[in-house]
Amino acid sequence: MNKNELLARISIDPNVCFGKPCIRGHRIWVSLVLDLLSSGWTVPQVLEQYPGIEEADVLACIAYGAEMSRERYVEVPLETSA
């Protein structure tokens, strides 16, 4: 599945979840899936917790996050050696 096919699995509707990006057909925020993955959850754990979604939906969330990182930057403190 290519990037465009993955991104097509994400929807943004001002009338659903306050317009936040969600997995198409669900009210599961992209940011929630990314938060779960960043906190150590595995893809199978996400799928077990949210049985209505597929592995491609999780990959779509990652692809969306990658696209967003090209558009915006988050201030991250620089590490300094002590």
C-alpha positions in Angstrom: 0.0 0.0 0.0 1.5 3.4 -1.0 1.4 6.6 1.0 -1.6 8.1 -0.8 -3.6 4.9 -0.2 -2.7 5.0 3.4 -3.5 8.7 3.8 -6.9 8.0 2.2 -7.7 6.0 5.3 -7.6 9.2 7.4 -10.5 11.6 7.5 -11.0 15.1 8.8 -14.6 16.2 9.2 -15.4 19.4 11.3 -18.5 17.6 12.5 -16.7 14.5 13.8 -14.3 14.6 16.8 -14.0 18.4 16.7 -12.3 18.1 13.2 -9.4 16.2 14.5 -7.8 13.6 12.0 -9.4 10.2 12.6 -9.3 6.8 11.1 -11.9 6.9 8.4 -15.2 5.5 9.6 -14.2 5.5 13.2 -13.9 8.1 16.0 -10.3 7.1 16.8 -7.9 10.0 16.6 -4.7 9.7 14.7 -3.0 11.3 17.7 -4.3 8.6 20.1 -2.8 5.9 17.9 0.5 7.7 17.7 0.5 8.3 21.5 -0.1 4.6 22.1 2.7 3.6 19.8 5.1 6.1 21.2 4.4 4.9 24.7 5.5 1.4 23.8 2.3 -0.3 22.5 2.8 -2.7 19.6 0.6 -2.7 16.5 -1.1 -6.0 17.7 -1.9 -4.4 21.1 -3.5 -1.4 19.3 -5.6 -3.8 17.1 -6.6 -5.8 20.1 -7.8 -2.7 22.0 -9.6 -1.3 18.9 -10.9 -4.4 17.1 -12.7 -2.3 14.4 -9.5 -1.1 12.8 -6.9 -2.8 10.7 -3.1 -2.8 10.5 -3.3 -0.5 7.5 -5.2 2.0 9.6 -2.3 2.1 12.2 0.2 2.5 9.3 -2.0 5.3 8.0 -1.7 7.1 11.3 2.1 6.8 11.1 2.0 8.1 7.5 -0.2 11.0 8.6 2.2 11.8 11.4 5.2 11.7 9.0 3.4 14.1 6.7 2.6 16.5 9.6 6.2 16.5 10.6 7.1 17.9 7.2 4.7 20.8 7.7 5.3 21.7 11.4 8.1 21.5 13.9 7.7 20.8 17.5 10.2 22.6 19.8 12.4 19.9 21.4 15.0 20.9 24.0 18.6 20.4 22.8 20.6 17.9 24.8 23.8 19.2 26.3 26.5 17.0 27.7 27.2 17.6 31.3 
